[in-house]
Amino acid sequence: MADRKVYPLRIERRLYDALERWASDDLRSVNAQIEFLLRESLRRTGRLPAPSPGEDGPGE
């Protein structure tokens, strides 16, 4: 299991509600959706290397 950092997140209600709907559409939890979006953004900007085959994180 991957090492995880617990981090409280303060987020405005409208943004959370939109994330919750999107996560539901993608069959993910809100937490998994936020991780997915952050991971994809980091990969696109070259700040996180692409995973090896079979190495994707949770919710992918």
Distance bins in CASP14 RR format, pairs under 12 A and 6 or more apart:
PFRMAT RR
TARGET T0000
AUTHOR 0000-0000-0000
RMODE 2
METHOD distances of the structure
MODEL  1
1 57 0 0 0 0 0 1 0 0 0 0 0
1 58 0 0 0 0 1 0 0 0 0 0 0
2 35 0 0 0 0 0 1 0 0 0 0 0
2 39 0 0 0 0 0 1 0 0 0 0 0
2 51 0 0 0 0 0 1 0 0 0 0 0
2 55 0 0 0 0 0 1 0 0 0 0 0
2 56 0 0 0 0 0 1 0 0 0 0 0
2 57 1 0 0 1 0 0 0 0 0 0 0
2 58 1 0 0 1 0 0 0 0 0 0 0
4 31 0 0 0 0 0 1 0 0 0 0 0
4 32 0 0 0 0 0 1 0 0 0 0 0
4 35 0 0 0 0 1 0 0 0 0 0 0
4 57 0 0 0 0 0 1 0 0 0 0 0
4 58 0 0 0 0 1 0 0 0 0 0 0
5 35 0 0 0 0 0 1 0 0 0 0 0
6 31 0 0 0 0 0 1 0 0 0 0 0
7 31 0 0 0 0 0 1 0 0 0 0 0
7 34 0 0 0 0 0 1 0 0 0 0 0
7 35 0 0 0 0 0 1 0 0 0 0 0
7 38 0 0 0 0 0 1 0 0 0 0 0
8 31 0 0 0 0 0 1 0 0 0 0 0
9 15 0 0 0 0 0 1 0 0 0 0 0
9 16 0 0 0 0 1 0 0 0 0 0 0
9 19 0 0 0 0 0 1 0 0 0 0 0
9 30 0 0 0 0 1 0 0 0 0 0 0
9 31 0 0 0 0 1 0 0 0 0 0 0
9 34 1 0 0 1 0 0 0 0 0 0 0
9 35 0 0 0 0 0 1 0 0 0 0 0
9 38 0 0 0 0 0 1 0 0 0 0 0
10 16 0 0 0 0 1 0 0 0 0 0 0
11 17 0 0 0 0 1 0 0 0 0 0 0
11 18 0 0 0 0 0 1 0 0 0 0 0
11 19 1 0 0 1 0 0 0 0 0 0 0
11 20 0 0 0 0 0 1 0 0 0 0 0
11 30 0 0 0 0 1 0 0 0 0 0 0
11 31 0 0 0 0 0 1 0 0 0 0 0
11 34 0 0 0 0 1 0 0 0 0 0 0
12 18 0 0 0 0 1 0 0 0 0 0 0
12 19 0 0 0 0 0 1 0 0 0 0 0
13 19 0 0 0 0 0 1 0 0 0 0 0
13 20 0 0 0 0 0 1 0 0 0 0 0
14 20 0 0 0 0 0 1 0 0 0 0 0
14 21 0 0 0 0 0 1 0 0 0 0 0
15 21 0 0 0 0 0 1 0 0 0 0 0
15 22 0 0 0 0 0 1 0 0 0 0 0
15 30 0 0 0 0 0 1 0 0 0 0 0
15 33 0 0 0 0 0 1 0 0 0 0 0
15 34 0 0 0 0 0 1 0 0 0 0 0
15 37 0 0 0 0 0 1 0 0 0 0 0
16 22 0 0 0 0 0 1 0 0 0 0 0
16 23 0 0 0 0 0 1 0 0 0 0 0
16 30 1 0 0 1 0 0 0 0 0 0 0
16 31 0 0 0 0 0 1 0 0 0 0 0
16 33 0 0 0 0 0 1 0 0 0 0 0
16 34 0 0 0 0 1 0 0 0 0 0 0
17 23 0 0 0 0 0 1 0 0 0 0 0
17 24 0 0 0 0 0 1 0 0 0 0 0
17 30 0 0 0 0 1 0 0 0 0 0 0
18 24 0 0 0 0 0 1 0 0 0 0 0
18 25 0 0 0 0 0 1 0 0 0 0 0
18 30 0 0 0 0 0 1 0 0 0 0 0
18 33 0 0 0 0 0 1 0 0 0 0 0
18 34 0 0 0 0 0 1 0 0 0 0 0
18 37 0 0 0 0 0 1 0 0 0 0 0
19 25 0 0 0 0 0 1 0 0 0 0 0
19 26 0 0 0 0 0 1 0 0 0 0 0
19 28 0 0 0 0 1 0 0 0 0 0 0
19 29 0 0 0 0 0 1 0 0 0 0 0
19 30 1 0 1 0 0 0 0 0 0 0 0
19 31 0 0 0 0 1 0 0 0 0 0 0
19 32 0 0 0 0 0 1 0 0 0 0 0
19 33 1 0 1 0 0 0 0 0 0 0 0
19 34 1 0 0 1 0 0 0 0 0 0 0
19 35 0 0 0 0 0 1 0 0 0 0 0
19 36 0 0 0 0 0 1 0 0 0 0 0
19 37 0 0 0 0 1 0 0 0 0 0 0
19 38 0 0 0 0 0 1 0 0 0 0 0
20 26 0 0 0 0 0 1 0 0 0 0 0
20 28 0 0 0 0 0 1 0 0 0 0 0
20 29 0 0 0 0 1 0 0 0 0 0 0
20 30 1 0 1 0 0 0 0 0 0 0 0
20 31 0 0 0 0 0 1 0 0 0 0 0
20 32 0 0 0 0 0 1 0 0 0 0 0
20 33 0 0 0 0 1 0 0 0 0 0 0
20 34 0 0 0 0 0 1 0 0 0 0 0
21 28 0 0 0 0 0 1 0 0 0 0 0
21 30 0 0 0 0 1 0 0 0 0 0 0
21 33 0 0 0 0 1 0 0 0 0 0 0
22 28 0 0 0 0 1 0 0 0 0 0 0
22 29 0 0 0 0 0 1 0 0 0 0 0
22 30 0 0 0 0 1 0 0 0 0 0 0
22 32 0 0 0 0 0 1 0 0 0 0 0
22 33 1 0 0 1 0 0 0 0 0 0 0
22 34 0 0 0 0 0 1 0 0 0 0 0
22 36 0 0 0 0 1 0 0 0 0 0 0
22 37 0 0 0 0 1 0 0 0 0 0 0
23 29 1 0 0 1 0 0 0 0 0 0 0
23 30 1 0 1 0 0 0 0 0 0 0 0
23 31 0 0 0 0 1 0 0 0 0 0 0
23 32 1 0 0 1 0 0 0 0 0 0 0
23 33 1 1 0 0 0 0 0 0 0 0 0
23 34 0 0 0 0 1 0 0 0 0 0 0
23 35 0 0 0 0 0 1 0 0 0 0 0
23 36 0 0 0 0 1 0 0 0 0 0 0
23 37 0 0 0 0 1 0 0 0 0 0 0
23 59 0 0 0 0 1 0 0 0 0 0 0
24 30 0 0 0 0 1 0 0 0 0 0 0
24 32 0 0 0 0 0 1 0 0 0 0 0
24 33 0 0 0 0 1 0 0 0 0 0 0
25 33 0 0 0 0 1 0 0 0 0 0 0
26 32 0 0 0 0 1 0 0 0 0 0 0
26 33 1 0 0 1 0 0 0 0 0 0 0
26 34 0 0 0 0 0 1 0 0 0 0 0
26 35 0 0 0 0 0 1 0 0 0 0 0
26 36 1 0 0 1 0 0 0 0 0 0 0
26 37 0 0 0 0 0 1 0 0 0 0 0
26 40 0 0 0 0 0 1 0 0 0 0 0
26 59 0 0 0 0 1 0 0 0 0 0 0
26 60 0 0 0 0 0 1 0 0 0 0 0
27 33 0 0 0 0 1 0 0 0 0 0 0
27 36 0 0 0 0 0 1 0 0 0 0 0
27 59 0 0 0 0 1 0 0 0 0 0 0
27 60 0 0 0 0 0 1 0 0 0 0 0
28 34 0 0 0 0 1 0 0 0 0 0 0
28 35 0 0 0 0 1 0 0 0 0 0 0
28 36 1 0 0 1 0 0 0 0 0 0 0
28 37 0 0 0 0 0 1 0 0 0 0 0
28 57 0 0 0 0 0 1 0 0 0 0 0
28 58 0 0 0 0 1 0 0 0 0 0 0
28 59 1 0 1 0 0 0 0 0 0 0 0
28 60 0 0 0 0 1 0 0 0 0 0 0
29 35 0 0 0 0 1 0 0 0 0 0 0
29 36 0 0 0 0 0 1 0 0 0 0 0
29 58 0 0 0 0 1 0 0 0 0 0 0
29 59 0 0 0 0 1 0 0 0 0 0 0
30 36 0 0 0 0 0 1 0 0 0 0 0
30 37 0 0 0 0 0 1 0 0 0 0 0
30 59 0 0 0 0 0 1 0 0 0 0 0
31 37 0 0 0 0 0 1 0 0 0 0 0
31 38 0 0 0 0 0 1 0 0 0 0 0
31 58 0 0 0 0 1 0 0 0 0 0 0
31 59 0 0 0 0 1 0 0 0 0 0 0
32 38 0 0 0 0 0 1 0 0 0 0 0
32 39 0 0 0 0 0 1 0 0 0 0 0
32 56 0 0 0 0 0 1 0 0 0 0 0
32 57 0 0 0 0 1 0 0 0 0 0 0
32 58 1 0 1 0 0 0 0 0 0 0 0
32 59 1 0 1 0 0 0 0 0 0 0 0
32 60 0 0 0 0 1 0 0 0 0 0 0
33 39 0 0 0 0 0 1 0 0 0 0 0
33 40 0 0 0 0 0 1 0 0 0 0 0
33 58 0 0 0 0 0 1 0 0 0 0 0
33 59 0 0 0 0 1 0 0 0 0 0 0
33 60 0 0 0 0 0 1 0 0 0 0 0
34 40 0 0 0 0 0 1 0 0 0 0 0
34 41 0 0 0 0 0 1 0 0 0 0 0
34 58 0 0 0 0 0 1 0 0 0 0 0
34 59 0 0 0 0 0 1 0 0 0 0 0
35 41 0 0 0 0 0 1 0 0 0 0 0
35 42 0 0 0 0 0 1 0 0 0 0 0
35 48 0 0 0 0 0 1 0 0 0 0 0
35 56 0 0 0 0 0 1 0 0 0 0 0
35 57 1 0 0 1 0 0 0 0 0 0 0
35 58 1 0 0 1 0 0 0 0 0 0 0
35 59 1 0 0 1 0 0 0 0 0 0 0
35 60 0 0 0 0 1 0 0 0 0 0 0
36 42 0 0 0 0 0 1 0 0 0 0 0
36 43 0 0 0 0 0 1 0 0 0 0 0
36 56 0 0 0 0 1 0 0 0 0 0 0
36 57 0 0 0 0 1 0 0 0 0 0 0
36 58 0 0 0 0 1 0 0 0 0 0 0
36 59 1 0 0 1 0 0 0 0 0 0 0
36 60 1 0 0 1 0 0 0 0 0 0 0
37 43 0 0 0 0 0 1 0 0 0 0 0
37 44 0 0 0 0 0 1 0 0 0 0 0
37 59 0 0 0 0 0 1 0 0 0 0 0
37 60 0 0 0 0 0 1 0 0 0 0 0
38 44 0 0 0 0 0 1 0 0 0 0 0
38 45 0 0 0 0 0 1 0 0 0 0 0
38 47 0 0 0 0 0 1 0 0 0 0 0
38 48 0 0 0 0 1 0 0 0 0 0 0
38 57 0 0 0 0 0 1 0 0 0 0 0
39 45 0 0 0 0 0 1 0 0 0 0 0
39 46 0 0 0 0 0 1 0 0 0 0 0
39 47 0 0 0 0 0 1 0 0 0 0 0
39 48 1 0 0 1 0 0 0 0 0 0 0
39 49 0 0 0 0 0 1 0 0 0 0 0
39 50 0 0 0 0 0 1 0 0 0 0 0
39 51 0 0 0 0 1 0 0 0 0 0 0
39 55 0 0 0 0 0 1 0 0 0 0 0
39 56 0 0 0 0 1 0 0 0 0 0 0
39 57 1 0 0 1 0 0 0 0 0 0 0
39 58 0 0 0 0 1 0 0 0 0 0 0
39 59 0 0 0 0 1 0 0 0 0 0 0
39 60 1 0 0 1 0 0 0 0 0 0 0
40 46 0 0 0 0 0 1 0 0 0 0 0
40 47 0 0 0 0 0 1 0 0 0 0 0
40 48 0 0 0 0 1 0 0 0 0 0 0
40 50 0 0 0 0 0 1 0 0 0 0 0
40 51 0 0 0 0 0 1 0 0 0 0 0
40 56 0 0 0 0 0 1 0 0 0 0 0
40 57 0 0 0 0 0 1 0 0 0 0 0
40 59 0 0 0 0 0 1 0 0 0 0 0
40 60 0 0 0 0 1 0 0 0 0 0 0
41 47 0 0 0 0 1 0 0 0 0 0 0
41 48 0 0 0 0 1 0 0 0 0 0 0
42 48 1 1 0 0 0 0 0 0 0 0 0
42 49 0 0 0 0 1 0 0 0 0 0 0
42 50 0 0 0 0 0 1 0 0 0 0 0
42 51 0 0 0 0 0 1 0 0 0 0 0
43 49 1 0 0 1 0 0 0 0 0 0 0
43 50 1 0 0 1 0 0 0 0 0 0 0
43 51 0 0 0 0 1 0 0 0 0 0 0
43 56 0 0 0 0 0 1 0 0 0 0 0
43 57 0 0 0 0 0 1 0 0 0 0 0
43 60 0 0 0 0 0 1 0 0 0 0 0
44 50 0 0 0 0 0 1 0 0 0 0 0
48 55 0 0 0 0 0 1 0 0 0 0 0
48 57 0 0 0 0 0 1 0 0 0 0 0
49 55 0 0 0 0 0 1 0 0 0 0 0
50 56 0 0 0 0 1 0 0 0 0 0 0
50 60 0 0 0 0 0 1 0 0 0 0 0
51 57 1 0 0 1 0 0 0 0 0 0 0
51 60 0 0 0 0 1 0 0 0 0 0 0
54 60 0 0 0 0 1 0 0 0 0 0 0
END
